[in-house]
């Protein structure tokens, strides 16, 4: 186990050679996200280790500014220090639009693989809602924030309502939740149909397709239609800067 004297130093940049789980807290399970091989992160500091527990490092992911915790020993085994993070592509809407076919194709392929809903999942085949959306865009070279509420803030709003979807384009994002907060995100396929990863509490455990047609009485579609908050269009790629909580 890494000791305080040998921990990766705060401020250092590391690039992963293998995927790594990341956590929401300095101790305990609480998967926050899964970090793909090739991604970079900056070490922010270390948490005091409880007796017999792993030492975790507070880090910020380079590509989306996401803060989380990783195991110090795992980082040393599956990462390498680098002098600076790789530059991120600066994509605007025209270049993003040209890549949306690849985004949609990835999501559709993910749906046809055996999968289940996994909180924090981004590696596949098991995803959470925002992990699926982020990974679908990232594999096309477009970085989005990690969580659904951050993705909502990041997009340009598009007017939508149950049965009113004429302004939506394929590749837009649909946001669901309460009046106070976005808790779920889906990828619009066209005509009000959307693809998303949802949990068993709403009738499905994994990736499926639903729609915003008010005549659709499927229980999953009904649940999310009742929680529809709005929609958004990805106008640019993320630059890696932290987003406000």
Beta strands, then each sheet from edge to edge (+ up, - down):
strand 1: 13-16
strand 2: 20-23
strand 3: 31-35
strand 4: 40-46
strand 5: 56-61
strand 6: 67-71
strand 7: 79-82
strand 8: 156-158
strand 9: 173-177
strand 10: 182-190
strand 11: 193-198
strand 12: 206-211
strand 13: 228-233
sheet 1: 6+ 5- 4+ 1- 7+
sheet 2: 2+ 3-
sheet 3: 8+ 13- 9+ 10- 11+ 12-
end
